[in-house]
Amino acid sequence: MQPSGDPFPVVGIGASAGGLEALSTLLRALPARIGMSLVMVLHLDPTQKSMLTAILGRASEMPVSEAAQGMQVEPDHVYVIPPNVEMR
């Protein structure tokens, strides 16, 4: 993931698989324009397709996307780690 445009904070948030409720609560409390991007890194089953992006997307006013190599990181967006991926 690469930052785009002017500098802005990129906030990494880690959680175990049981952290879904806490992450959903956090996203519901945040406005759509926070001037930063959020990167959610959770422990996921590497053999299963994740529904995390869709679930968190229902809790946020910001766009929620699954992170991908080379993706532009933008402010006011949420990025979710895909299963079986190491994120740096």
PyMOL Python script that loads the backbone (N, CA, C, O; Angstrom):
from pymol import cmd

cmd.read_pdbstr("""\
ATOM      1  N   MET A   1       0.850  -1.177   0.000  1.00  0.00           N
ATOM      2  CA  MET A   1       0.000   0.000   0.000  1.00  0.00           C
ATOM      3  C   MET A   1       0.894   1.237   0.000  1.00  0.00           C
ATOM      4  O   MET A   1       1.887   1.297   0.726  1.00  0.00           O
ATOM      5  N   GLN A   2       0.541   2.201  -0.803  1.00  0.00           N
ATOM      6  CA  GLN A   2       1.324   3.427  -0.945  1.00  0.00           C
ATOM      7  C   GLN A   2       0.468   4.633  -0.594  1.00  0.00           C
ATOM      8  O   GLN A   2      -0.689   4.703  -1.008  1.00  0.00           O
ATOM      9  N   PRO A   3       1.023   5.612   0.183  1.00  0.00           N
ATOM     10  CA  PRO A   3       0.265   6.825   0.470  1.00  0.00           C
ATOM     11  C   PRO A   3       0.046   7.629  -0.810  1.00  0.00           C
ATOM     12  O   PRO A   3       0.876   7.600  -1.719  1.00  0.00           O
ATOM     13  N   SER A   4      -1.068   8.340  -0.874  1.00  0.00           N
ATOM     14  CA  SER A   4      -1.360   9.179  -2.033  1.00  0.00           C
ATOM     15  C   SER A   4      -1.413  10.642  -1.617  1.00  0.00           C
ATOM     16  O   SER A   4      -1.822  10.952  -0.498  1.00  0.00           O
ATOM     17  N   GLY A   5      -1.003  11.551  -2.508  1.00  0.00           N
ATOM     18  CA  GLY A   5      -1.158  12.987  -2.291  1.00  0.00           C
ATOM     19  C   GLY A   5      -0.425  13.532  -1.083  1.00  0.00           C
ATOM     20  O   GLY A   5       0.669  13.082  -0.743  1.00  0.00           O
ATOM     21  N   ASP A   6      -1.056  14.523  -0.429  1.00  0.00           N
ATOM     22  CA  ASP A   6      -0.484  15.185   0.736  1.00  0.00           C
ATOM     23  C   ASP A   6      -0.364  14.216   1.908  1.00  0.00           C
ATOM     24  O   ASP A   6      -1.125  13.253   2.000  1.00  0.00           O
ATOM     25  N   PRO A   7       0.602  14.473   2.814  1.00  0.00           N
ATOM     26  CA  PRO A   7       0.774  13.596   3.977  1.00  0.00           C
ATOM     27  C   PRO A   7      -0.462  13.588   4.889  1.00  0.00           C
ATOM     28  O   PRO A   7      -1.137  14.605   5.052  1.00  0.00           O
ATOM     29  N   PHE A   8      -0.733  12.446   5.463  1.00  0.00           N
ATOM     30  CA  PHE A   8      -1.818  12.292   6.427  1.00  0.00           C
ATOM     31  C   PHE A   8      -1.481  11.088   7.301  1.00  0.00           C
ATOM     32  O   PHE A   8      -0.708  10.226   6.883  1.00  0.00           O
ATOM     33  N   PRO A   9      -2.045  11.013   8.500  1.00  0.00           N
ATOM     34  CA  PRO A   9      -1.758   9.872   9.374  1.00  0.00           C
ATOM     35  C   PRO A   9      -2.371   8.580   8.843  1.00  0.00           C
ATOM     36  O   PRO A   9      -3.479   8.566   8.308  1.00  0.00           O
ATOM     37  N   VAL A  10      -1.615   7.498   9.009  1.00  0.00           N
ATOM     38  CA  VAL A  10      -2.107   6.150   8.727  1.00  0.00           C
ATOM     39  C   VAL A  10      -2.076   5.418  10.058  1.00  0.00           C
ATOM     40  O   VAL A  10      -1.011   5.231  10.645  1.00  0.00           O
ATOM     41  N   VAL A  11      -3.248   5.003  10.536  1.00  0.00           N
ATOM     42  CA  VAL A  11      -3.384   4.405  11.860  1.00  0.00           C
ATOM     43  C   VAL A  11      -3.592   2.908  11.710  1.00  0.00           C
ATOM     44  O   VAL A  11      -4.557   2.466  11.088  1.00  0.00           O
ATOM     45  N   GLY A  12      -2.685   2.133  12.283  1.00  0.00           N
ATOM     46  CA  GLY A  12      -2.817   0.682  12.282  1.00  0.00           C
ATOM     47  C   GLY A  12      -3.526   0.225  13.541  1.00  0.00           C
ATOM     48  O   GLY A  12      -3.185   0.646  14.647  1.00  0.00           O
ATOM     49  N   ILE A  13      -4.517  -0.642  13.364  1.00  0.00           N
ATOM     50  CA  ILE A  13      -5.279  -1.175  14.491  1.00  0.00           C
ATOM     51  C   ILE A  13      -5.250  -2.692  14.401  1.00  0.00           C
ATOM     52  O   ILE A  13      -5.709  -3.272  13.417  1.00  0.00           O
ATOM     53  N   GLY A  14      -4.715  -3.325  15.419  1.00  0.00           N
ATOM     54  CA  GLY A  14      -4.635  -4.782  15.450  1.00  0.00           C
ATOM     55  C   GLY A  14      -5.622  -5.365  16.436  1.00  0.00           C
ATOM     56  O   GLY A  14      -5.934  -4.754  17.457  1.00  0.00           O
ATOM     57  N   ALA A  15      -6.111  -6.555  16.121  1.00  0.00           N
ATOM     58  CA  ALA A  15      -7.061  -7.233  17.016  1.00  0.00           C
ATOM     59  C   ALA A  15      -7.032  -8.730  16.731  1.00  0.00           C
ATOM     60  O   ALA A  15      -6.652  -9.172  15.647  1.00  0.00           O
ATOM     61  N   SER A  16      -7.440  -9.485  17.724  1.00  0.00           N
ATOM     62  CA  SER A  16      -7.624 -10.914  17.510  1.00  0.00           C
ATOM     63  C   SER A  16      -8.955 -11.111  16.795  1.00  0.00           C
ATOM     64  O   SER A  16      -9.695 -10.153  16.571  1.00  0.00           O
ATOM     65  N   ALA A  17      -9.247 -12.325  16.446  1.00  0.00           N
ATOM     66  CA  ALA A  17     -10.506 -12.613  15.759  1.00  0.00           C
ATOM     67  C   ALA A  17     -11.714 -12.188  16.602  1.00  0.00           C
ATOM     68  O   ALA A  17     -12.778 -11.905  16.052  1.00  0.00           O
ATOM     69  N   GLY A  18     -11.563 -12.140  17.908  1.00  0.00           N
ATOM     70  CA  GLY A  18     -12.648 -11.724  18.787  1.00  0.00           C
ATOM     71  C   GLY A  18     -12.836 -10.223  18.873  1.00  0.00           C
ATOM     72  O   GLY A  18     -13.707  -9.760  19.610  1.00  0.00           O
ATOM     73  N   GLY A  19     -12.042  -9.443  18.139  1.00  0.00           N
ATOM     74  CA  GLY A  19     -12.105  -7.989  18.211  1.00  0.00           C
ATOM     75  C   GLY A  19     -13.112  -7.347  17.274  1.00  0.00           C
ATOM     76  O   GLY A  19     -13.176  -6.120  17.200  1.00  0.00           O
ATOM     77  N   LEU A  20     -13.892  -8.131  16.563  1.00  0.00           N
ATOM     78  CA  LEU A  20     -14.832  -7.597  15.583  1.00  0.00           C
ATOM     79  C   LEU A  20     -15.830  -6.622  16.199  1.00  0.00           C
ATOM     80  O   LEU A  20     -16.090  -5.567  15.620  1.00  0.00           O
ATOM     81  N   GLU A  21     -16.381  -6.943  17.334  1.00  0.00           N
ATOM     82  CA  GLU A  21     -17.366  -6.059  17.971  1.00  0.00           C
ATOM     83  C   GLU A  21     -16.728  -4.720  18.359  1.00  0.00           C
ATOM     84  O   GLU A  21     -17.326  -3.663  18.160  1.00  0.00           O
ATOM     85  N   ALA A  22     -15.526  -4.769  18.907  1.00  0.00           N
ATOM     86  CA  ALA A  22     -14.843  -3.528  19.290  1.00  0.00           C
ATOM     87  C   ALA A  22     -14.529  -2.677  18.064  1.00  0.00           C
ATOM     88  O   ALA A  22     -14.692  -1.457  18.107  1.00  0.00           O
ATOM     89  N   LEU A  23     -14.084  -3.296  16.977  1.00  0.00           N
ATOM     90  CA  LEU A  23     -13.792  -2.543  15.756  1.00  0.00           C
ATOM     91  C   LEU A  23     -15.061  -1.933  15.167  1.00  0.00           C
ATOM     92  O   LEU A  23     -15.048  -0.792  14.706  1.00  0.00           O
ATOM     93  N   SER A  24     -16.139  -2.682  15.182  1.00  0.00           N
ATOM     94  CA  SER A  24     -17.417  -2.164  14.679  1.00  0.00           C
ATOM     95  C   SER A  24     -17.887  -0.980  15.516  1.00  0.00           C
ATOM     96  O   SER A  24     -18.375   0.010  14.972  1.00  0.00           O
ATOM     97  N   THR A  25     -17.743  -1.075  16.828  1.00  0.00           N
ATOM     98  CA  THR A  25     -18.123   0.022  17.718  1.00  0.00           C
ATOM     99  C   THR A  25     -17.281   1.260  17.432  1.00  0.00           C
ATOM    100  O   THR A  25     -17.812   2.369  17.378  1.00  0.00           O
ATOM    101  N   LEU A  26     -15.985   1.083  17.248  1.00  0.00           N
ATOM    102  CA  LEU A  26     -15.098   2.196  16.919  1.00  0.00           C
ATOM    103  C   LEU A  26     -15.528   2.857  15.609  1.00  0.00           C
ATOM    104  O   LEU A  26     -15.650   4.081  15.549  1.00  0.00           O
ATOM    105  N   LEU A  27     -15.755   2.075  14.572  1.00  0.00           N
ATOM    106  CA  LEU A  27     -16.116   2.642  13.275  1.00  0.00           C
ATOM    107  C   LEU A  27     -17.457   3.369  13.317  1.00  0.00           C
ATOM    108  O   LEU A  27     -17.619   4.401  12.667  1.00  0.00           O
ATOM    109  N   ARG A  28     -18.405   2.849  14.063  1.00  0.00           N
ATOM    110  CA  ARG A  28     -19.710   3.533  14.185  1.00  0.00           C
ATOM    111  C   ARG A  28     -19.561   4.899  14.860  1.00  0.00           C
ATOM    112  O   ARG A  28     -20.348   5.809  14.597  1.00  0.00           O
ATOM    113  N   ALA A  29     -18.564   5.046  15.722  1.00  0.00           N
ATOM    114  CA  ALA A  29     -18.369   6.296  16.466  1.00  0.00           C
ATOM    115  C   ALA A  29     -17.586   7.347  15.680  1.00  0.00           C
ATOM    116  O   ALA A  29     -17.587   8.520  16.053  1.00  0.00           O
ATOM    117  N   LEU A  30     -16.922   6.946  14.605  1.00  0.00           N
ATOM    118  CA  LEU A  30     -16.090   7.883  13.849  1.00  0.00           C
ATOM    119  C   LEU A  30     -16.879   8.555  12.727  1.00  0.00           C
ATOM    120  O   LEU A  30     -17.719   7.921  12.089  1.00  0.00           O
ATOM    121  N   PRO A  31     -16.608   9.843  12.488  1.00  0.00           N
ATOM    122  CA  PRO A  31     -17.250  10.516  11.352  1.00  0.00           C
ATOM    123  C   PRO A  31     -16.631  10.045  10.032  1.00  0.00           C
ATOM    124  O   PRO A  31     -15.587   9.392  10.021  1.00  0.00           O
ATOM    125  N   ALA A  32     -17.284  10.382   8.935  1.00  0.00           N
ATOM    126  CA  ALA A  32     -16.804   9.970   7.613  1.00  0.00           C
ATOM    127  C   ALA A  32     -15.504  10.661   7.238  1.00  0.00           C
ATOM    128  O   ALA A  32     -14.716  10.114   6.467  1.00  0.00           O
ATOM    129  N   ARG A  33     -15.269  11.849   7.769  1.00  0.00           N
ATOM    130  CA  ARG A  33     -14.051  12.604   7.444  1.00  0.00           C
ATOM    131  C   ARG A  33     -13.206  12.766   8.698  1.00  0.00           C
ATOM    132  O   ARG A  33     -13.477  13.616   9.546  1.00  0.00           O
ATOM    133  N   ILE A  34     -12.175  11.930   8.797  1.00  0.00           N
ATOM    134  CA  ILE A  34     -11.297  11.994   9.963  1.00  0.00           C
ATOM    135  C   ILE A  34      -9.889  12.457   9.595  1.00  0.00           C
ATOM    136  O   ILE A  34      -9.057  12.671  10.477  1.00  0.00           O
ATOM    137  N   GLY A  35      -9.617  12.613   8.299  1.00  0.00           N
ATOM    138  CA  GLY A  35      -8.324  13.108   7.868  1.00  0.00           C
ATOM    139  C   GLY A  35      -7.191  12.114   8.007  1.00  0.00           C
ATOM    140  O   GLY A  35      -6.024  12.505   7.976  1.00  0.00           O
ATOM    141  N   MET A  36      -7.504  10.847   8.157  1.00  0.00           N
ATOM    142  CA  MET A  36      -6.497   9.797   8.265  1.00  0.00           C
ATOM    143  C   MET A  36      -7.060   8.519   7.660  1.00  0.00           C
ATOM    144  O   MET A  36      -8.259   8.416   7.402  1.00  0.00           O
ATOM    145  N   SER A  37      -6.197   7.563   7.440  1.00  0.00           N
ATOM    146  CA  SER A  37      -6.691   6.254   7.006  1.00  0.00           C
ATOM    147  C   SER A  37      -6.486   5.268   8.150  1.00  0.00           C
ATOM    148  O   SER A  37      -5.569   5.410   8.959  1.00  0.00           O
ATOM    149  N   LEU A  38      -7.349   4.281   8.197  1.00  0.00           N
ATOM    150  CA  LEU A  38      -7.264   3.232   9.210  1.00  0.00           C
ATOM    151  C   LEU A  38      -6.938   1.918   8.512  1.00  0.00           C
ATOM    152  O   LEU A  38      -7.554   1.568   7.505  1.00  0.00           O
ATOM    153  N   VAL A  39      -5.968   1.197   9.054  1.00  0.00           N
ATOM    154  CA  VAL A  39      -5.600  -0.108   8.524  1.00  0.00           C
ATOM    155  C   VAL A  39      -5.885  -1.134   9.615  1.00  0.00           C
ATOM    156  O   VAL A  39      -5.243  -1.123  10.666  1.00  0.00           O
ATOM    157  N   MET A  40      -6.841  -2.014   9.369  1.00  0.00           N
ATOM    158  CA  MET A  40      -7.255  -3.023  10.347  1.00  0.00           C
ATOM    159  C   MET A  40      -6.529  -4.338  10.062  1.00  0.00           C
ATOM    160  O   MET A  40      -6.644  -4.905   8.976  1.00  0.00           O
ATOM    161  N   VAL A  41      -5.787  -4.807  11.053  1.00  0.00           N
ATOM    162  CA  VAL A  41      -5.051  -6.058  10.918  1.00  0.00           C
ATOM    163  C   VAL A  41      -5.566  -7.009  11.987  1.00  0.00           C
ATOM    164  O   VAL A  41      -5.344  -6.799  13.179  1.00  0.00           O
ATOM    165  N   LEU A  42      -6.251  -8.053  11.553  1.00  0.00           N
ATOM    166  CA  LEU A  42      -6.819  -9.033  12.472  1.00  0.00           C
ATOM    167  C   LEU A  42      -6.255 -10.412  12.197  1.00  0.00           C
ATOM    168  O   LEU A  42      -5.773 -10.703  11.102  1.00  0.00           O
ATOM    169  N   HIS A  43      -6.325 -11.245  13.205  1.00  0.00           N
ATOM    170  CA  HIS A  43      -5.940 -12.647  13.052  1.00  0.00           C
ATOM    171  C   HIS A  43      -7.101 -13.348  12.352  1.00  0.00           C
ATOM    172  O   HIS A  43      -8.187 -13.467  12.920  1.00  0.00           O
ATOM    173  N   LEU A  44      -6.879 -13.810  11.131  1.00  0.00           N
ATOM    174  CA  LEU A  44      -7.924 -14.463  10.346  1.00  0.00           C
ATOM    175  C   LEU A  44      -7.507 -15.880   9.991  1.00  0.00           C
ATOM    176  O   LEU A  44      -6.316 -16.179   9.906  1.00  0.00           O
ATOM    177  N   ASP A  45      -8.478 -16.745   9.785  1.00  0.00           N
ATOM    178  CA  ASP A  45      -8.207 -18.103   9.324  1.00  0.00           C
ATOM    179  C   ASP A  45      -7.660 -18.015   7.901  1.00  0.00           C
ATOM    180  O   ASP A  45      -8.353 -17.526   7.008  1.00  0.00           O
ATOM    181  N   PRO A  46      -6.430 -18.480   7.672  1.00  0.00           N
ATOM    182  CA  PRO A  46      -5.831 -18.342   6.344  1.00  0.00           C
ATOM    183  C   PRO A  46      -6.498 -19.193   5.269  1.00  0.00           C
ATOM    184  O   PRO A  46      -6.268 -18.977   4.079  1.00  0.00           O
ATOM    185  N   THR A  47      -7.317 -20.151   5.672  1.00  0.00           N
ATOM    186  CA  THR A  47      -7.942 -21.054   4.694  1.00  0.00           C
ATOM    187  C   THR A  47      -9.374 -20.655   4.339  1.00  0.00           C
ATOM    188  O   THR A  47     -10.001 -21.295   3.494  1.00  0.00           O
ATOM    189  N   GLN A  48      -9.895 -19.611   4.970  1.00  0.00           N
ATOM    190  CA  GLN A  48     -11.289 -19.214   4.752  1.00  0.00           C
ATOM    191  C   GLN A  48     -11.371 -17.843   4.088  1.00  0.00           C
ATOM    192  O   GLN A  48     -10.544 -16.970   4.351  1.00  0.00           O
ATOM    193  N   LYS A  49     -12.370 -17.656   3.225  1.00  0.00           N
ATOM    194  CA  LYS A  49     -12.639 -16.341   2.659  1.00  0.00           C
ATOM    195  C   LYS A  49     -13.171 -15.457   3.786  1.00  0.00           C
ATOM    196  O   LYS A  49     -14.013 -15.886   4.575  1.00  0.00           O
ATOM    197  N   SER A  50     -12.681 -14.241   3.856  1.00  0.00           N
ATOM    198  CA  SER A  50     -13.082 -13.327   4.929  1.00  0.00           C
ATOM    199  C   SER A  50     -14.263 -12.460   4.506  1.00  0.00           C
ATOM    200  O   SER A  50     -14.317 -11.976   3.376  1.00  0.00           O
ATOM    201  N   MET A  51     -15.197 -12.273   5.417  1.00  0.00           N
ATOM    202  CA  MET A  51     -16.332 -11.368   5.217  1.00  0.00           C
ATOM    203  C   MET A  51     -16.105 -10.071   5.995  1.00  0.00           C
ATOM    204  O   MET A  51     -17.005  -9.238   6.099  1.00  0.00           O
ATOM    205  N   LEU A  52     -14.901  -9.908   6.539  1.00  0.00           N
ATOM    206  CA  LEU A  52     -14.584  -8.785   7.416  1.00  0.00           C
ATOM    207  C   LEU A  52     -14.802  -7.428   6.741  1.00  0.00           C
ATOM    208  O   LEU A  52     -15.331  -6.509   7.367  1.00  0.00           O
ATOM    209  N   THR A  53     -14.409  -7.293   5.496  1.00  0.00           N
ATOM    210  CA  THR A  53     -14.583  -6.025   4.791  1.00  0.00           C
ATOM    211  C   THR A  53     -16.054  -5.647   4.705  1.00  0.00           C
ATOM    212  O   THR A  53     -16.409  -4.497   4.962  1.00  0.00           O
ATOM    213  N   ALA A  54     -16.903  -6.581   4.353  1.00  0.00           N
ATOM    214  CA  ALA A  54     -18.342  -6.315   4.254  1.00  0.00           C
ATOM    215  C   ALA A  54     -18.949  -6.006   5.619  1.00  0.00           C
ATOM    216  O   ALA A  54     -19.776  -5.103   5.744  1.00  0.00           O
ATOM    217  N   ILE A  55     -18.543  -6.747   6.630  1.00  0.00           N
ATOM    218  CA  ILE A  55     -19.080  -6.534   7.977  1.00  0.00           C
ATOM    219  C   ILE A  55     -18.691  -5.144   8.498  1.00  0.00           C
ATOM    220  O   ILE A  55     -19.538  -4.408   9.004  1.00  0.00           O
ATOM    221  N   LEU A  56     -17.406  -4.789   8.370  1.00  0.00           N
ATOM    222  CA  LEU A  56     -16.966  -3.485   8.847  1.00  0.00           C
ATOM    223  C   LEU A  56     -17.519  -2.356   7.980  1.00  0.00           C
ATOM    224  O   LEU A  56     -17.726  -1.244   8.465  1.00  0.00           O
ATOM    225  N   GLY A  57     -17.754  -2.636   6.713  1.00  0.00           N
ATOM    226  CA  GLY A  57     -18.339  -1.639   5.820  1.00  0.00           C
ATOM    227  C   GLY A  57     -19.724  -1.213   6.259  1.00  0.00           C
ATOM    228  O   GLY A  57     -20.120  -0.069   6.037  1.00  0.00           O
ATOM    229  N   ARG A  58     -20.462  -2.113   6.878  1.00  0.00           N
ATOM    230  CA  ARG A  58     -21.803  -1.768   7.382  1.00  0.00           C
ATOM    231  C   ARG A  58     -21.730  -0.908   8.635  1.00  0.00           C
ATOM    232  O   ARG A  58     -22.714  -0.267   9.006  1.00  0.00           O
ATOM    233  N   ALA A  59     -20.556  -0.887   9.301  1.00  0.00           N
ATOM    234  CA  ALA A  59     -20.404  -0.133  10.549  1.00  0.00           C
ATOM    235  C   ALA A  59     -19.768   1.238  10.328  1.00  0.00           C
ATOM    236  O   ALA A  59     -19.675   2.027  11.268  1.00  0.00           O
ATOM    237  N   SER A  60     -19.329   1.538   9.105  1.00  0.00           N
ATOM    238  CA  SER A  60     -18.571   2.760   8.876  1.00  0.00           C
ATOM    239  C   SER A  60     -19.207   3.645   7.814  1.00  0.00           C
ATOM    240  O   SER A  60     -19.793   3.160   6.846  1.00  0.00           O
ATOM    241  N   GLU A  61     -19.079   4.954   8.015  1.00  0.00           N
ATOM    242  CA  GLU A  61     -19.470   5.911   6.986  1.00  0.00           C
ATOM    243  C   GLU A  61     -18.366   6.062   5.948  1.00  0.00           C
ATOM    244  O   GLU A  61     -18.603   6.581   4.858  1.00  0.00           O
ATOM    245  N   MET A  62     -17.143   5.603   6.287  1.00  0.00           N
ATOM    246  CA  MET A  62     -16.012   5.669   5.362  1.00  0.00           C
ATOM    247  C   MET A  62     -16.030   4.449   4.448  1.00  0.00           C
ATOM    248  O   MET A  62     -16.573   3.409   4.820  1.00  0.00           O
ATOM    249  N   PRO A  63     -15.444   4.564   3.261  1.00  0.00           N
ATOM    250  CA  PRO A  63     -15.294   3.378   2.422  1.00  0.00           C
ATOM    251  C   PRO A  63     -14.380   2.369   3.110  1.00  0.00           C
ATOM    252  O   PRO A  63     -13.362   2.743   3.692  1.00  0.00           O
ATOM    253  N   VAL A  64     -14.743   1.098   3.042  1.00  0.00           N
ATOM    254  CA  VAL A  64     -13.948   0.017   3.628  1.00  0.00           C
ATOM    255  C   VAL A  64     -13.542  -0.916   2.491  1.00  0.00           C
ATOM    256  O   VAL A  64     -14.394  -1.427   1.763  1.00  0.00           O
ATOM    257  N   SER A  65     -12.226  -1.136   2.341  1.00  0.00           N
ATOM    258  CA  SER A  65     -11.700  -1.961   1.256  1.00  0.00           C
ATOM    259  C   SER A  65     -10.732  -2.993   1.794  1.00  0.00           C
ATOM    260  O   SER A  65     -10.070  -2.768   2.807  1.00  0.00           O
ATOM    261  N   GLU A  66     -10.652  -4.127   1.113  1.00  0.00           N
ATOM    262  CA  GLU A  66      -9.620  -5.098   1.431  1.00  0.00           C
ATOM    263  C   GLU A  66      -8.308  -4.575   0.860  1.00  0.00           C
ATOM    264  O   GLU A  66      -8.255  -4.183  -0.306  1.00  0.00           O
ATOM    265  N   ALA A  67      -7.262  -4.565   1.658  1.00  0.00           N
ATOM    266  CA  ALA A  67      -5.959  -4.068   1.231  1.00  0.00           C
ATOM    267  C   ALA A  67      -5.371  -4.981   0.164  1.00  0.00           C
ATOM    268  O   ALA A  67      -5.569  -6.196   0.181  1.00  0.00           O
ATOM    269  N   ALA A  68      -4.647  -4.369  -0.760  1.00  0.00           N
ATOM    270  CA  ALA A  68      -3.982  -5.123  -1.820  1.00  0.00           C
ATOM    271  C   ALA A  68      -2.633  -4.484  -2.109  1.00  0.00           C
ATOM    272  O   ALA A  68      -2.461  -3.278  -1.932  1.00  0.00           O
ATOM    273  N   GLN A  69      -1.679  -5.290  -2.552  1.00  0.00           N
ATOM    274  CA  GLN A  69      -0.339  -4.803  -2.864  1.00  0.00           C
ATOM    275  C   GLN A  69      -0.414  -3.707  -3.926  1.00  0.00           C
ATOM    276  O   GLN A  69      -1.086  -3.858  -4.946  1.00  0.00           O
ATOM    277  N   GLY A  70       0.288  -2.602  -3.669  1.00  0.00           N
ATOM    278  CA  GLY A  70       0.336  -1.500  -4.612  1.00  0.00           C
ATOM    279  C   GLY A  70      -0.842  -0.547  -4.544  1.00  0.00           C
ATOM    280  O   GLY A  70      -0.871   0.448  -5.268  1.00  0.00           O
ATOM    281  N   MET A  71      -1.809  -0.830  -3.692  1.00  0.00           N
ATOM    282  CA  MET A  71      -3.000   0.012  -3.564  1.00  0.00           C
ATOM    283  C   MET A  71      -2.629   1.388  -3.020  1.00  0.00           C
ATOM    284  O   MET A  71      -1.771   1.492  -2.142  1.00  0.00           O
ATOM    285  N   GLN A  72      -3.259   2.440  -3.525  1.00  0.00           N
ATOM    286  CA  GLN A  72      -3.076   3.788  -2.999  1.00  0.00           C
ATOM    287  C   GLN A  72      -3.839   3.927  -1.687  1.00  0.00           C
ATOM    288  O   GLN A  72      -5.029   3.617  -1.620  1.00  0.00           O
ATOM    289  N   VAL A  73      -3.159   4.389  -0.652  1.00  0.00           N
ATOM    290  CA  VAL A  73      -3.795   4.619   0.645  1.00  0.00           C
ATOM    291  C   VAL A  73      -4.313   6.050   0.653  1.00  0.00           C
ATOM    292  O   VAL A  73      -3.564   6.986   0.373  1.00  0.00           O
ATOM    293  N   GLU A  74      -5.583   6.220   0.970  1.00  0.00           N
ATOM    294  CA  GLU A  74      -6.214   7.533   0.958  1.00  0.00           C
ATOM    295  C   GLU A  74      -6.783   7.874   2.328  1.00  0.00           C
ATOM    296  O   GLU A  74      -7.189   6.982   3.073  1.00  0.00           O
ATOM    297  N   PRO A  75      -6.813   9.176   2.667  1.00  0.00           N
ATOM    298  CA  PRO A  75      -7.439   9.557   3.936  1.00  0.00           C
ATOM    299  C   PRO A  75      -8.935   9.272   3.892  1.00  0.00           C
ATOM    300  O   PRO A  75      -9.534   9.181   2.820  1.00  0.00           O
ATOM    301  N   ASP A  76      -9.521   9.134   5.063  1.00  0.00           N
ATOM    302  CA  ASP A  76     -10.962   8.894   5.203  1.00  0.00           C
ATOM    303  C   ASP A  76     -11.379   7.560   4.593  1.00  0.00           C
ATOM    304  O   ASP A  76     -12.489   7.422   4.080  1.00  0.00           O
ATOM    305  N   HIS A  77     -10.480   6.582   4.653  1.00  0.00           N
ATOM    306  CA  HIS A  77     -10.751   5.226   4.171  1.00  0.00           C
ATOM    307  C   HIS A  77     -10.299   4.222   5.230  1.00  0.00           C
ATOM    308  O   HIS A  77      -9.413   4.500   6.039  1.00  0.00           O
ATOM    309  N   VAL A  78     -10.927   3.058   5.202  1.00  0.00           N
ATOM    310  CA  VAL A  78     -10.559   1.944   6.073  1.00  0.00           C
ATOM    311  C   VAL A  78     -10.063   0.811   5.176  1.00  0.00           C
ATOM    312  O   VAL A  78     -10.704   0.472   4.181  1.00  0.00           O
ATOM    313  N   TYR A  79      -8.926   0.232   5.533  1.00  0.00           N
ATOM    314  CA  TYR A  79      -8.355  -0.888   4.788  1.00  0.00           C
ATOM    315  C   TYR A  79      -8.271  -2.090   5.720  1.00  0.00           C
ATOM    316  O   TYR A  79      -7.879  -1.960   6.880  1.00  0.00           O
ATOM    317  N   VAL A  80      -8.640  -3.258   5.208  1.00  0.00           N
ATOM    318  CA  VAL A  80      -8.693  -4.486   6.002  1.00  0.00           C
ATOM    319  C   VAL A  80      -7.726  -5.501   5.403  1.00  0.00           C
ATOM    320  O   VAL A  80      -7.693  -5.696   4.188  1.00  0.00           O
ATOM    321  N   ILE A  81      -6.952  -6.135   6.251  1.00  0.00           N
ATOM    322  CA  ILE A  81      -6.014  -7.158   5.785  1.00  0.00           C
ATOM    323  C   ILE A  81      -6.799  -8.352   5.236  1.00  0.00           C
ATOM    324  O   ILE A  81      -7.785  -8.770   5.844  1.00  0.00           O
ATOM    325  N   PRO A  82      -6.378  -8.903   4.100  1.00  0.00           N
ATOM    326  CA  PRO A  82      -7.007 -10.135   3.617  1.00  0.00           C
ATOM    327  C   PRO A  82      -6.436 -11.344   4.359  1.00  0.00           C
ATOM    328  O   PRO A  82      -5.380 -11.242   4.982  1.00  0.00           O
ATOM    329  N   PRO A  83      -7.118 -12.480   4.299  1.00  0.00           N
ATOM    330  CA  PRO A  83      -6.591 -13.683   4.950  1.00  0.00           C
ATOM    331  C   PRO A  83      -5.287 -14.150   4.302  1.00  0.00           C
ATOM    332  O   PRO A  83      -5.056 -13.920   3.115  1.00  0.00           O
ATOM    333  N   ASN A  84      -4.455 -14.796   5.082  1.00  0.00           N
ATOM    334  CA  ASN A  84      -3.227 -15.429   4.628  1.00  0.00           C
ATOM    335  C   ASN A  84      -2.263 -14.428   3.969  1.00  0.00           C
ATOM    336  O   ASN A  84      -1.614 -14.742   2.971  1.00  0.00           O
ATOM    337  N   VAL A  85      -2.183 -13.224   4.543  1.00  0.00           N
ATOM    338  CA  VAL A  85      -1.322 -12.169   4.005  1.00  0.00           C
ATOM    339  C   VAL A  85      -0.520 -11.567   5.158  1.00  0.00           C
ATOM    340  O   VAL A  85      -1.028 -11.410   6.269  1.00  0.00           O
ATOM    341  N   GLU A  86       0.733 -11.234   4.879  1.00  0.00           N
ATOM    342  CA  GLU A  86       1.561 -10.506   5.841  1.00  0.00           C
ATOM    343  C   GLU A  86       1.560  -9.048   5.390  1.00  0.00           C
ATOM    344  O   GLU A  86       1.914  -8.755   4.248  1.00  0.00           O
ATOM    345  N   MET A  87       1.169  -8.138   6.268  1.00  0.00           N
ATOM    346  CA  MET A  87       1.083  -6.736   5.899  1.00  0.00           C
ATOM    347  C   MET A  87       2.261  -5.969   6.475  1.00  0.00           C
ATOM    348  O   MET A  87       2.640  -6.164   7.630  1.00  0.00           O
ATOM    349  N   ARG A  88       2.841  -5.087   5.652  1.00  0.00           N
ATOM    350  CA  ARG A  88       3.942  -4.216   6.101  1.00  0.00           C
ATOM    351  C   ARG A  88       3.628  -2.797   5.742  1.00  0.00           C
ATOM    352  O   ARG A  88       4.420  -1.899   6.028  1.00  0.00           O
TER     353      ARG A  88
END
""", "prot")
cmd.dss("prot")
cmd.show_as("cartoon", "prot")
cmd.util.cbc("prot")
cmd.orient("prot")
